[in-house]
Amino acid sequence: MFDTLPDLEDAAGRQSATELRVRLFAERHDEFGSHLRINIAGYVDGLVADRGFFRLKAEATGDEATRDAIVRPADLYIDIVTSRFDLRAGAARLVWGRLDEF
């Protein structure tokens, strides 16, 4: 996602801003035989921004851009499946229903 918010006024205290946000999703499923399954999934969010209202601070430090990244796990679990029971250990997202109207 890319946003730019220009300040069209050429006065002191200019407040323009530009941001680039990126989200990457990765997921891996592995099966070891017919009884053991491993699932790993997560997100990496990144931000690069130039926010003009911080320009006075940036001129003092010599850095005009803001950069940041965060890694967030979504699913990290192991399934053990037999004919008599299923066991899941780890952290997983749970869906409690479905959206059927707005």
C-alpha positions as a LaTeX table, in Angstrom:
\begin{tabular}{lrrr}
\hline
Residue & $x$ (\AA) & $y$ (\AA) & $z$ (\AA) \\
\hline
Met1 & 0.00 & 0.00 & 0.00 \\
Phe2 & 1.35 & 3.41 & $-0.95$ \\
Asp3 & 0.01 & 6.74 & 0.34 \\
Thr4 & 1.11 & 10.26 & $-0.34$ \\
Leu5 & $-0.52$ & 13.26 & 1.31 \\
Pro6 & 0.96 & 16.47 & $-0.09$ \\
Asp7 & 0.64 & 19.80 & 1.67 \\
Leu8 & $-0.20$ & 22.19 & $-1.13$ \\
Glu9 & 0.44 & 25.27 & 0.99 \\
Asp10 & 4.01 & 26.55 & 0.66 \\
Ala11 & 4.12 & 28.05 & 4.15 \\
Ala12 & 6.38 & 27.38 & 7.10 \\
Gly13 & 5.50 & 24.22 & 9.04 \\
Arg14 & 4.78 & 22.19 & 5.93 \\
Gln15 & 3.13 & 18.82 & 6.75 \\
Ser16 & 3.34 & 16.47 & 3.77 \\
Ala17 & 3.64 & 12.72 & 4.27 \\
Thr18 & 4.49 & 9.71 & 2.09 \\
Glu19 & 4.33 & 6.07 & 3.24 \\
Leu20 & 4.95 & 2.65 & 1.72 \\
Arg21 & 3.62 & $-0.34$ & 3.68 \\
Val22 & 4.34 & $-3.93$ & 2.64 \\
Arg23 & 2.98 & $-7.19$ & 4.09 \\
Leu24 & 4.41 & $-10.57$ & 3.18 \\
Phe25 & 2.72 & $-13.79$ & 4.24 \\
Ala26 & 4.56 & $-17.12$ & 4.34 \\
Glu27 & 3.14 & $-20.54$ & 5.15 \\
Arg28 & 4.67 & $-24.01$ & 5.27 \\
His29 & 2.89 & $-27.37$ & 5.73 \\
Asp30 & 4.89 & $-30.57$ & 6.16 \\
Glu31 & 3.68 & $-34.12$ & 6.68 \\
Phe32 & 5.92 & $-36.77$ & 8.21 \\
Gly33 & 4.19 & $-40.06$ & 7.54 \\
Ser34 & 0.46 & $-40.37$ & 8.01 \\
His35 & 0.42 & $-39.33$ & 11.69 \\
Leu36 & 2.49 & $-36.15$ & 12.08 \\
Arg37 & 1.83 & $-32.74$ & 10.47 \\
Ile38 & 3.61 & $-29.45$ & 11.10 \\
Asn39 & 2.23 & $-26.03$ & 10.14 \\
Ile40 & 4.20 & $-22.77$ & 10.32 \\
Ala41 & 2.80 & $-19.44$ & 9.08 \\
Gly42 & 3.51 & $-15.78$ & 9.71 \\
Tyr43 & 3.63 & $-12.21$ & 8.47 \\
Val44 & 6.39 & $-9.70$ & 7.90 \\
Asp45 & 5.18 & $-6.08$ & 7.87 \\
Gly46 & 7.46 & $-3.32$ & 6.61 \\
Leu47 & 7.20 & 0.48 & 6.60 \\
Val48 & 9.18 & 3.17 & 4.80 \\
Ala49 & 7.88 & 6.70 & 5.37 \\
Asp50 & 8.84 & 10.32 & 4.85 \\
Arg51 & 6.72 & 12.45 & 7.13 \\
Gly52 & 7.31 & 16.11 & 6.49 \\
Phe53 & 6.09 & 17.23 & 9.92 \\
Phe54 & 9.17 & 15.57 & 11.44 \\
Arg55 & 11.46 & 17.39 & 9.01 \\
Leu56 & 12.91 & 19.77 & 11.65 \\
Lys57 & 13.93 & 16.80 & 13.81 \\
Ala58 & 15.22 & 14.94 & 10.74 \\
Glu59 & 17.39 & 17.88 & 9.67 \\
Ala60 & 18.98 & 17.87 & 13.11 \\
Thr61 & 19.79 & 14.12 & 12.89 \\
Gly62 & 20.43 & 13.95 & 9.13 \\
Asp63 & 17.79 & 11.23 & 8.58 \\
Glu64 & 14.55 & 12.04 & 6.76 \\
Ala65 & 12.97 & 8.60 & 6.34 \\
Thr66 & 11.36 & 6.32 & 8.90 \\
Arg67 & 11.96 & 2.58 & 8.44 \\
Asp68 & 10.57 & $-0.26$ & 10.49 \\
Ala69 & 9.72 & $-3.96$ & 10.20 \\
Ile70 & 8.00 & $-6.51$ & 12.41 \\
Val71 & 7.65 & $-10.30$ & 12.21 \\
Arg72 & 4.42 & $-11.81$ & 13.56 \\
Pro73 & 3.72 & $-15.54$ & 13.74 \\
Ala74 & 0.20 & $-16.58$ & 12.78 \\
Asp75 & 0.15 & $-20.40$ & 13.13 \\
Leu76 & 2.79 & $-22.55$ & 14.81 \\
Tyr77 & 1.51 & $-26.01$ & 15.62 \\
Ile78 & 1.98 & $-29.77$ & 15.33 \\
Asp79 & $-0.87$ & $-32.21$ & 14.61 \\
Ile80 & $-0.72$ & $-35.83$ & 15.71 \\
Val81 & $-3.46$ & $-37.82$ & 13.95 \\
Thr82 & $-4.46$ & $-41.43$ & 14.63 \\
Ser83 & $-7.59$ & $-43.46$ & 13.99 \\
Arg84 & $-8.72$ & $-42.85$ & 17.61 \\
Phe85 & $-7.81$ & $-39.20$ & 18.30 \\
Asp86 & $-6.39$ & $-35.94$ & 16.91 \\
Leu87 & $-4.00$ & $-33.85$ & 19.01 \\
Arg88 & $-2.89$ & $-30.32$ & 18.14 \\
Ala89 & $-0.15$ & $-28.60$ & 20.16 \\
Gly90 & 1.05 & $-25.05$ & 19.59 \\
Ala91 & $-0.53$ & $-21.72$ & 18.66 \\
Ala92 & $-3.22$ & $-21.46$ & 15.97 \\
Arg93 & $-5.86$ & $-19.00$ & 14.78 \\
Leu94 & $-9.39$ & $-20.13$ & 15.60 \\
Val95 & $-12.40$ & $-19.29$ & 13.46 \\
Trp96 & $-15.57$ & $-19.16$ & 15.54 \\
Gly97 & $-18.11$ & $-18.89$ & 12.77 \\
Arg98 & $-18.74$ & $-17.29$ & 9.42 \\
Leu99 & $-19.73$ & $-13.87$ & 8.26 \\
Asp100 & $-23.10$ & $-14.16$ & 6.53 \\
Glu101 & $-24.25$ & $-10.53$ & 6.51 \\
Phe102 & $-22.87$ & $-7.03$ & 6.76 \\
\hline
\end{tabular}
